Amino acid sequence: MKIPDNFSADYDAIIKTMQHYIEASKAGKSDLMRPGFHADAIFVAYSGDNLLFGPAQILYDWIDSNGPAPDIKPNFASIEILETIAVVRLEIYGWSGKLAGSGVHMSDLFTLIKTGEGWKISQKMAHWHLQ
């Protein structure tokens, strides 16, 4: 399989897009992550037994309510790029804050779409590891 000529540039751009999410999570400020998300992005996760499925505003509200989580440790477990779409698996350790508590581990799957404005997150799915 031949690696596309623009693979490295796309990879770097995807990492840059994901940094919006990471920095916003550390700061507890959703405004920092919004540039990385498509306007129609969705969020999917369970909160206990309740399925959350809807616009990314659910995530933005949670980030703002949780507040800063400055010590999170993000780890890119995988990044798969298929020309105009991508899937990123991000493991984040050490979540803290008003809603998260402390020492929480979360597994996230992000789908991204390549737009005229660059790579944008179109969906975030989250799994909260219970302690």
N, C-alpha and C positions, 0 to 999 in steps of 0.2 A: 504494500500500500504506500503510495506516494504521499508525503506530507505536503499540504498546500503551501504555496509561497507565503501567504499572509498568516500562517498559523501562529508564529511568534507574536506578531502585532495583535492578533485577536486574543491570544492568551493574556498578554500584558493588559489589554483593554478590559478584559473580563475581571482580572485581579483588581484593577483600578475601580471598576464599578462596584465590586464586592466591598472595597474599602469604605465606600459610603455607608454601607450597612454596619460594618465593624466599628467605625469611628462614632457613628450615631449611637450604637449600643453602649460603647464605653462612656460617652458623654450623657446618655439619657435624653437625647434631643433628636426627635424624629425629623426635624427640618434638615439635619445633616444627611439623612439617608434618602430623602425624597428625590434628589437628582439621579440616583441610581435605579429608581423604579419607574416602570412605564405607568402612565396615568391610569390605565385600566388594570393594573396588577391586582392579583388576588392573594389571599392568605388562607391557609388551611392548617388546622392543628386541633388537637384535643386539649381541653382544659378539664382535667379529671375525666369524667364520663361524657362531657359535653363537647360535641363537635363544633368547632368554629370554622365557618366557611363563608368568606365574603370579601369585600374590598380590602385593600392594604391598609385602609384607615384603621382597621382593628389592630393591626401591628403598630401603626404610628401611635395610637392612643396608649397601647401597652408600654411602649418604650418611654413615652413621656411620663406615664404614671409610675413606672418602675424607678425612674431616675438613673443616675450614673451607676455603671458597673465597670469601674476603671481597671479592674484586674482580670478581666476575661482573657482567656488564652484560646484564640481561634486557630484551628488547624484545617487546612484544605486537604480533605481526604481524597477527593478526586475532582477532576475537571474534564468534561468531555465536550468537544466542540465538533459540531456537524454543520459546517459552512455558515448558516444564518441562525442556528439555534445552539444552545449550550445547556448543560446540566452541571451544577456545582454542588458537591456534598461538602458541607462545612460542619465540623465538630467544634463546639465551643464549650470549654471547661471554665469553671470558676465564676459562673453568673452570680450576681448579687443584686441587691436593691430592695425597694419597698415591697414589690410583688414577688420577686424571685426568691427572696431569702438569701441564703449564702451557699456557696459551693455547688451550685447546680450545673449539671451537664445537659446540653441540648444538642441534638442532631438535626441539621437542617438540610433540605434539598431545595435548591433554587433552579428555576428554569429561566433562561435569558433569551432574548430575541435581539438580533442585530437590526438596528433601525438607522435611518438617515442621521440621527443624532448620536449614534454609537450603540453600544451594548446596554440593554435595559433589563432589569429583573421583571419578569412577567408573572411569576408565581413563587411564593415561599411556602414550603410545607415544613412543619416542625414536629419533632418528637421530644418531649420532656422526659428525661430519665428520672424516674422516681428513686429517691434515696432510701 
